Amino acid sequence: MPIRFDQGSLRRPFRNASGFLRSDAYVTRVGVFEYLNSDGTIRRELRPPDEVFSQDSLETLALLPVTFEHPGTIVTDENARQYAIGTTGEKAQRHDRFVQATIQVNDRDAIASIEKNAKRDLSCGYICDKDESPGITDGIDGVEDGLQYDLIQRNIRYNHVALTERGRAGPEVSIPRLDSAVVDDDVGVMITDSKHSTFQNQPGAIPMETITIDGVEYEVSKQAAQAYRKQANNNDAKFSEVKKLADKESARADTAEESLRVERKKVEDSQRAIADAMDPKRICEMVAARVKLVTDAQSCLVACDADKDNDGNAIDLATMSNREVMTAAIVAVSPNFDAKEKSDDYLSARFDSALELAAEKAKTNADAKESRDNVQAAAMQGGAHESNEDADAKRQQENQDAWQKPLPVGMNKEDA
């Protein structure tokens, strides 16, 4: 059930022999009250006579705790000592459009507030059922005709009566100034019409609104509600700004973490590469591969009679890079070869082909030399003598026949 706080007033207060302040009071009334929804819209609730003046409802006003302002919660036996400053009488009854009851205030400070006119209104705290049947008031006793309402309060059950400054039911439901025996004639009942305007014969009335904090509804003045909403909006704006900054910093942290991860991986890869390079087995494999590369290339240069430069000096392959060594060997076999823009894999394949061609050329030269030696030996043994010119011609013919053999894979006649 929703909690409601609606207004009433003390009438003709006086102190008894014990110094307690006692008064007959208008504690609430019938009418259409406005409440503020959490989304800022207005909700109008009808308090009809048959509910406000029902005997079951009036009986709950008997011997209730009187509090100094609303405690913000239901008063129970667990917290009554903390909040109660007095009590209502044993009976509540109808008086015109109001509910009248006796109020006794026992607390010295509360009595002083009443006498100084600092606290002069009463506000009932109660629960009720909501009959969500909207309509327009027409012929309801004590309620002006033509007032729109969104729901009807049913089964009203009172919990406490609070001494407060101003309340929803208007200044007529209040403690009169102690220098006046009765309420001023020009004070009217605070009833809201369908246009949300109050009667002009309500001097000093403060409009009330409902705000919801953590699921609990509170009745406060319009100014207090506006201040609360402004502060809530400011808090939302600050929270949004803080969240943006937090998200930005989080993104920066993520970026920094990713950069750190990348750099850490680079360091780990470098350390791994250094460890691999310093591995004795790896070093031996690299040295062996280098020696074989230089040795094979040197054999290729010798076979092609290209192991000397233009000045007749021996070509030093040991001072060259692996790529330069392979290029020298390929050029020895294929003088027109250009290694520029060729990949290492392509260069390695051509180098293997060059070695094959050089090996065949070396074999051809060796066979030719062996054949020449055999001819000379036969001539010496058989008395036959072959001229040097004839021997040279035979050797040239054999060399020409040797180059007509099929080329290895990857070679072409232009390269040769």
C-alpha positions in Angstrom: 0.0 0.0 0.0 1.3 3.5 -0.7 2.1 5.8 2.2 0.4 9.2 2.2 1.1 12.3 4.3 -1.9 14.7 4.3 -2.4 17.8 6.4 -4.6 18.9 9.4 -4.5 21.6 12.1 -4.7 22.1 15.9 -7.6 24.2 17.2 -7.8 26.2 20.4 -4.6 24.6 22.0 -4.0 24.9 25.7 -1.6 23.5 28.3 -2.9 21.2 31.0 -1.7 21.1 34.5 1.4 19.0 33.5 2.4 21.5 30.9 1.4 19.3 28.0 -0.2 21.1 25.0 -3.6 19.8 24.1 -6.0 20.8 21.3 -8.9 19.7 19.2 -7.5 19.3 15.7 -8.5 19.0 12.1 -6.1 16.3 11.1 -7.3 15.7 7.5 -10.2 16.2 5.1 -11.9 15.0 1.9 -10.9 16.3 -1.6 -8.7 15.8 -4.6 -5.0 15.8 -3.8 -2.1 16.1 -6.2 0.9 13.9 -6.1 4.1 13.9 -8.3 4.9 10.8 -10.2 8.6 9.8 -10.6 8.5 10.7 -14.3 7.4 14.3 -13.4 3.7 13.9 -14.2 0.9 14.8 -11.8 -1.3 12.1 -10.2 -4.6 13.3 -8.7 -6.1 11.1 -6.0 -9.7 11.4 -4.7 -10.4 11.1 -0.9 -14.1 10.6 -0.9 -16.3 11.0 2.2 -17.3 7.4 2.4 -13.7 6.4 2.8 -12.4 9.3 4.8 -15.3 9.2 7.3 -15.8 5.4 7.4 -15.8 4.1 11.0 -13.0 1.6 10.2 -10.8 4.4 9.0 -11.6 6.8 11.9 -10.9 4.2 14.5 -7.3 3.9 13.3 -6.8 7.6 14.3 -7.4 6.8 18.0 -4.3 6.9 20.3 -1.8 7.3 17.5 1.7 8.6 18.0 2.3 12.3 17.2 5.7 12.9 15.6 7.9 15.9 15.0 7.9 16.0 11.2 7.4 12.7 9.3 10.0 10.1 10.3 10.1 8.8 6.7 8.9 5.4 7.8 5.9 3.7 9.4 6.0 4.2 13.2 5.9 0.9 15.1 6.6 -0.4 18.6 10.2 -0.7 17.6 10.8 3.0 16.9 7.9 4.8 18.7 10.2 5.8 21.6 12.5 7.5 19.0 9.8 9.4 17.1 6.7 9.9 19.3 6.4 13.3 21.0 2.7 12.9 21.9 -0.5 11.1 21.1 -4.0 11.5 19.6 -7.2 11.2 21.6 -9.4 8.1 22.0 -11.9 9.3 19.3 -11.9 10.8 15.9 -15.0 12.1 14.2 -16.3 13.9 11.2 -16.7 17.7 11.3 -18.1 19.1 8.0 -15.5 18.1 5.4 -12.7 17.5 8.0 -11.8 14.8 10.4 -11.4 16.1 13.9 -9.4 14.5 16.7 -7.7 15.5 20.0 -4.0 16.0 19.9 -1.7 16.1 22.9 2.0 17.2 22.5 4.2 16.2 25.4 7.7 17.2 24.1 9.0 20.6 25.4 10.8 21.5 22.1 7.8 20.6 20.0 5.5 22.7 22.2 8.0 25.6 21.9 7.8 25.3 18.1 4.0 25.5 18.2 4.0 28.5 20.5 6.5 30.3 18.3 4.4 29.4 15.2 7.4 27.6 13.7 5.4 24.3 13.5 1.7 24.9 13.2 0.5 22.3 10.7 -0.5 18.7 11.2 0.1 15.9 8.6 -1.4 12.4 8.8 0.8 9.5 7.8 -1.3 6.6 6.5 -1.5 3.7 4.0 -4.4 3.0 1.6 -5.4 0.9 -1.4 -5.4 2.5 -4.8 -8.7 2.2 -6.8 -7.4 3.2 -10.3 -10.8 4.4 -11.5 -10.4 7.9 -13.0 -13.2 10.4 -13.2 -14.5 13.9 -12.5 -16.0 15.0 -9.2 -19.7 15.6 -9.3 -22.1 15.8 -6.3 -19.5 14.5 -3.8 -20.2 15.9 -0.4 -17.4 18.3 0.7 -15.7 18.2 -2.7 -16.0 20.8 -5.4 -17.6 19.6 -8.7 -15.5 19.3 -11.9 -12.2 18.2 -10.4 -10.4 15.5 -12.4 -8.9 12.6 -10.6 -6.8 9.5 -11.6 -7.6 7.2 -8.8 -9.5 6.8 -5.5 -8.0 6.1 -2.1 -9.7 3.1 -0.4 -9.3 1.5 3.0 -7.4 4.4 4.5 -5.6 3.3 7.7 -3.7 5.9 9.7 -0.3 5.3 11.3 0.8 8.6 12.9 0.2 12.4 12.9 3.2 14.6 12.3 3.7 18.2 13.5 5.1 20.1 10.5 5.4 23.5 8.9 3.0 23.2 5.9 1.1 20.3 4.5 -1.0 19.1 1.6 -4.4 19.8 3.1 -3.8 23.5 3.3 -3.5 26.2 6.1 -7.0 25.5 7.5 -5.7 22.1 8.6 -3.1 23.6 10.9 -2.5 24.9 14.4 -3.9 28.4 14.8 -1.6 31.1 16.2 -2.0 31.2 19.9 -3.1 34.8 19.9 -6.2 33.8 18.0 -9.1 31.8 19.4 -10.4 30.7 16.0 -9.1 30.3 12.5 -9.2 33.4 10.3 -12.4 33.6 8.2 -10.5 34.1 4.9 -8.7 30.8 5.1 -10.1 28.2 2.7 -9.6 24.5 2.0 -6.7 23.6 -0.2 -8.4 21.8 -3.1 -6.9 21.6 -6.6 -9.0 21.9 -9.7 -8.4 20.2 -13.1 -6.0 23.0 -14.2 -3.8 22.4 -11.2 -4.5 25.8 -9.7 -5.4 26.5 -6.1 -8.2 28.7 -4.9 -7.2 32.3 -4.3 -8.6 32.3 -0.8 -5.7 30.2 0.5 -3.1 32.7 1.7 0.2 31.2 2.7 -0.7 27.7 1.4 2.4 25.8 0.1 1.8 23.3 -2.7 3.1 19.8 -1.9 4.5 17.2 -4.2 5.5 13.5 -3.9 9.0 12.4 -4.5 10.3 8.8 -4.5 13.6 8.0 -2.9 14.8 4.4 -3.0 11.2 3.2 -3.6 9.7 5.2 -0.8 7.3 8.1 -1.4 7.7 11.4 0.5 5.5 14.4 0.5 7.5 17.6 0.4 7.0 21.2 -0.6 7.1 22.1 -4.3 10.3 24.0 -3.7 11.9 21.0 -2.0 10.8 18.7 -4.8 12.3 21.1 -7.4 15.6 21.3 -5.4 15.7 17.5 -5.1 15.1 17.0 -8.8 17.7 19.6 -9.7 20.2 17.9 -7.4 19.3 14.5 -8.8 19.8 15.8 -12.4 23.2 17.3 -11.4 24.2 14.0 -9.8 23.2 12.2 -13.0 25.2 14.7 -15.1 28.2 14.3 -12.8 27.9 10.5 -12.9 27.7 10.6 -16.7 30.8 12.8 -16.9 32.7 10.6 -14.4 31.6 7.5 -16.4 32.9 9.0 -19.6 36.3 9.8 -18.0 36.4 6.3 -16.5 35.7 4.7 -19.9 38.3 6.9 -21.5 40.9 6.0 -18.9 39.9 2.3 -19.2 40.4 2.5 -23.0 43.8 4.1 -22.4 44.7 1.4 -20.0 43.7 -1.3 -22.5 45.8 0.4 -25.2 48.8 0.6 -22.9 48.3 -3.0 -21.9 48.1 -4.1 -25.5 51.3 -2.1 -26.4 53.1 -3.6 -23.4 52.0 -7.1 -24.6 53.4 -6.4 -28.1 56.7 -5.0 -26.7 57.0 -7.9 -24.3 56.6 -10.4 -27.2 59.2 -8.5 -29.2 61.6 -8.8 -26.3 60.8 -12.5 -25.9 61.3 -13.1 -29.6 64.7 -11.3 -29.5 65.8 -13.2 -26.5 64.8 -16.5 -28.3 66.6 -15.5 -31.4 69.8 -14.6 -29.4 69.5 -17.9 -27.6 69.2 -19.8 -30.9 72.1 -17.9 -32.4 74.3 -18.7 -29.4 73.4 -22.4 -29.4 76.6 -24.4 -30.1 74.8 -26.9 -32.3 73.2 -24.1 -34.3 76.6 -22.3 -34.7 78.2 -25.6 -36.0 75.3 -26.0 -38.5 75.7 -22.5 -39.7 79.5 -22.8 -40.1 79.1 -26.1 -42.0 76.5 -24.6 -44.3 78.7 -21.6 -45.0 81.8 -23.7 -45.7 79.8 -25.9 -48.1 78.3 -22.9 -49.9 81.7 -21.3 -50.4 83.3 -24.6 -51.5 80.5 -25.4 -54.0 80.6 -21.9 -55.4 84.5 -22.1 -55.8 84.2 -25.4 -57.7 81.6 -23.8 -60.0 84.0 -20.8 -60.7 86.9 -23.1 -61.4 84.9 -25.3 -63.7 83.8 -22.3 -65.7 87.3 -20.8 -65.6 85.9 -17.7 -63.8 87.8 -17.9 -60.5 89.8 -14.8 -61.3 88.9 -11.1 -61.8 89.8 -9.0 -64.8 93.2 -8.2 -63.2 94.0 -11.9 -62.9 93.5 -11.9 -59.1 91.7 -14.8 -57.4 88.1 -14.0 -56.4 87.8 -14.2 -52.6 84.4 -15.7 -51.9 85.0 -15.7 -48.1 84.5 -12.0 -47.9 81.1 -12.1 -49.6 77.6 -12.6 -48.2 75.7 -15.8 -49.0 73.6 -14.0 -51.6 76.7 -12.6 -53.3 78.4 -16.0 -53.3 75.4 -17.6 -55.0 75.2 -14.8 -57.5 78.9 -15.1 -58.4 78.4 -18.8 -59.1 75.3 -18.4 -61.2 76.9 -15.6 -63.3 79.9 -17.9 -63.9 77.6 -20.3 -65.6 75.1 -17.7 -67.0 77.0 -14.4 -67.7 73.7 -12.6 -68.5 72.0 -13.4 -65.2 70.8 -10.4 -63.1 70.1 -11.1 -59.4 68.4 -7.8 -58.8 64.8 -8.1 -57.4 65.2 -11.9 -57.2 64.1 -13.6 -54.0 66.4 -15.6 -51.9 64.4 -18.8 -52.6 64.7 -18.2 -56.4 68.4 -17.4 -56.0 69.0 -20.7 -54.1 67.2 -22.7 -56.8 69.3 -21.1 -59.6 72.5 -21.7 -57.5 71.7 -25.4 -57.4 71.2 -25.5 -61.1 74.4 -23.7 -61.7 76.3 -26.2 -59.6 74.8 -29.0 -61.7 75.9 -27.3 -65.0 79.4 -26.6 -63.6 79.7 -30.2 -62.5 78.8 -31.4 -66.0 81.3 -28.9 -67.6 84.0 -30.1 -65.3 83.3 -33.7 -66.2 83.3 -32.8 -69.9 86.7 -31.1 -69.5 88.1 -34.1 -67.6 86.8 -36.5 -70.3 88.3 -34.4 -73.0 91.6 -34.3 -71.2 91.6 -38.1 -70.7 90.8 -38.6 -74.4 93.6 -36.3 -75.5 96.0 -38.1 -73.2 94.9 -41.5 -74.6 95.5 -40.3 -78.2 98.9 -39.0 -77.5 99.8 -42.3 -75.8 98.6 -44.4 -78.7 100.5 -42.2 -81.2 103.7 -42.7 -79.3 103.2 -46.5 -79.1 102.1 -47.0 -82.7 104.4 -44.6 -84.3 101.5 -42.6 -85.5 101.8 -38.9 -84.9 99.0 -36.6 -84.8 99.6 -32.9 -85.3 98.8 -30.4 -82.7 96.3 -28.8 -85.1 94.4 -32.1 -85.4 94.3 -32.6 -81.7 92.9 -29.1 -81.1 90.3 -29.6 -83.7 89.2 -32.9 -82.1 89.0 -31.3 -78.7 86.9 -28.4 -79.9 84.5 -30.8 -81.6 84.1 -32.8 -78.3 83.4 -29.6 -76.4 80.7 -28.6 -78.8 79.0 -32.0 -78.6 79.1 -31.8 -74.8 77.0 -28.6 -74.6 74.3 -30.1 -76.8 73.3 -32.3 -73.9 69.8 -31.5 -72.2 70.0 -28.6 -69.7 69.2 -29.1 -65.9 65.8 -28.0 -64.6 65.6 -24.2 -64.2 68.2 -23.4 -66.9 67.6 -22.1 -70.4 69.9 -21.5 -73.4 69.9 -17.7 -72.9 71.2 -18.1 -69.3 73.9 -20.6 -70.6 
